[in-house]
Amino acid sequence: MAKNLVLIFITGALAVYPSSAGITMADEPIVLGTSLEATLLQSTPRVAARKAPTVTVWVTAYSSTPEETDDTPFITAKGTFVRDGIIAANFLPFGTKVQIPSLFGDKIFVVEDRMHRRKTNNVDVWMPTKADALRFGAHRAEIAVLN
């Protein structure tokens, strides 16, 4: 009795796996005589795309002014220098990457700062000037947590 097998050819080595191993192949057949790159692209296992979880929060902005920060206004709580793309959030660990699509499109932000402990459902976006932060205001928006 023959079992279904999945054949994978990578860098000159042929691997044979039973179909019960959970490896599925693209529907297109592999055409012999094509380049290795084309063969690999055709035989890449399909993985379902995973949507990033979202959270609705208040999104505000801050700048490196003494009245908005502690005694080291240009250093984040993580110990890095402030720069474009940095956000402060208390409910996410340092290094978490997020997007705020309704306000910033595909731009990716990284959590490297913290807010006052009473701010539990907020994200604060760093901006270069206090005028920019004031102009931004406050918005209720969904953030996509990428990692």
Secondary structure, DSSP 8 states (H G I E B T S, - for coil): ----EEEEEETTEEEEEEGGGS----SS---TTS-HHHHHHHT----------EEEEEEEEE-S-TTTS-S-TTB-TTS-B--TTEEE-SSS-TT-EEE-HHHHTT-EEEEEE---TT--SEEEEE-SSHHHHHHH--EEEEEEE--
